[in-house]
Amino acid sequence: MSGERGAGALPRGELRGRDVVSAKDLTREDAELIFEVAREVEADPGRFSGVLRGKRVALLFVEPSTRTFSSFYIAARRLGGDVLPLNEPEMTSLSKGETLYDTLKMLEGYGVDCVVMRHPARGAARFAADVISAPVINAGSGSQEHPTQALLDVYTILKKRGKVDGTSLGMLGDLKFSRTVPSLAYLISNFDGVELTFIAPPALQVRQEVELFLRERAVSYTKVTRQQEIPDAVSRLDVLYVTRLQKERFPDPSEYERLKGSYRVDMGMLRHARPTLGVMHPLPRVDELDAEIDRTPHAWYFDQASYGLPVRMALYALVLGDAG
Ligand code: NCD
């Protein structure tokens, strides 16, 4: 890729004009291209300052967000783009009963060049991509997927380990309602020799759709459901990816009350871990990840969050950037 570009030329590639709805649609080449540009952004952000000049990005967030919204916002501004932030659904006509279809059509009528959307419904991003011709970037579709989080998660592994191939990745917590877990599993399955371990009580185990996908791709995975087996499972990992119980997605609040606190990652759980084990978390954390880990070299999660910015700048540049 870099060989094709002259000094100062802007990124081109297969992602131009594409929707980013599912991590299943991203190939290894797509991911590596995004990572290459993300590294360039980190090395020389100034070079990218005009990539989105004259472009309008709408951020339509119908669910709470801190990191994803802020990083998509800052990323677009740093690239010189205009941002239309629609992140207070109660202040939009959606709260008056306007359909998502009409809201999207209106944004299209205003000439937005890209819609970044977070929505509580599975399938919402795919629907939006079908409704409007401008590229749609899925910033979270219910419990279904969160493909750009997966991009920054895999970028974190690449930066910290130096490679993604051969990663032994454990995912722990609410694997049932999490949307970051499926997207990460899909994206990392593009890499060679990856081994996945899903650590959760049976009621929170990874969804069947994820297992089916991994079987189709012949990705090796195991499930750990018993508390006493966790330290041993953790001892074999390169990365432990922790998730919050997705309280808002539990159909039955008493089920949340029953399961909360069923695991907590602390130094005790890591007692047999490799010294190089990286602990990741998409954040926000509630009480599933002890703050004592923050002070150890295991804590990758704040760097992980910070990589959201270069990765999202790279994604915008590739999907929307003017190839000059
Ligand atoms: C995650 C999300 O929204 O799915 N957060 C994020 O985007 N970094 C995880 C969560 O809310 O637990």
Boltz pocket constraint, residues with backbone or C-beta under 6 A from the ligand:
constraints:
  - pocket:
      binder: B
      contacts: [[A, 64], [A, 67], [A, 68], [A, 139], [A, 140], [A, 142], [A, 146], [A, 149], [A, 179], [A, 180], [A, 243], [A, 244], [A, 282], [A, 283], [A, 284]]
      max_distance: 6.0
